[in-house]
Amino acid sequence: MFVVKIIPNEKGNPPGKLADVELHFTAIEQDCPACQGTGELTVAASGPLAGATGICAACDGRQTMLSPFTGLKLIGFAVWERRGSGRNVTFPARQYSVNGERRSFALLRPVVDNTAQERIRELILEAYDQHEQHAIESGVAR
C-alpha cells in the first residue's frame, strides 16, 4: 500500500500550485501466498525427507509479503487550483526536446485500464482535502 504525503506550496510560486505530493510505499500486511502465512513450507511430500519443513523462501519466514516498493517514494505529483473552480492533479513526467520543441511523457501510465489514473487522482485530492481541513481546524492558514 502507500501513504499520500502532502507538501504545501507555502511560497505561492508558481501561482495556482497548492501542493507537491509524494506517494510513500509501505509494507503490505498480507499472508504470504506460498506458505499461507506460516513462514514454513514442506520440503518433500515423499522419500526420506517426507514431512520435513523449512523456511519459506518467498517471505524468508516473515509470514507476510513485502512489496519491492516498500520504503520507496514516488515523487512528482502536484495539486493545482483550476481556473474558475476545482482542483487538478498533475502526474510525474519527463521533459525532453525535439527540434527545439519541449515535450514530455508521463512516467506513470496505465497498463490496460485507462481509468486507473483516476483512482490515484481521487486519492490525492481526498488526501489534500483532509490536509486542508486539518489545517483549518488547527488554525494554520494554507
Secondary structure by P-SEA (a helix, b strand, c coil): cbbbbbbcccccccccccbbbbbbbccccccccccccccccccccccccccccccccccccccccccccccccccbbbbbbccccbbbbbccbbbbbcccbbbbbbccccccccaaaaaaaaaaaaaaaaaaaaaaaacccc
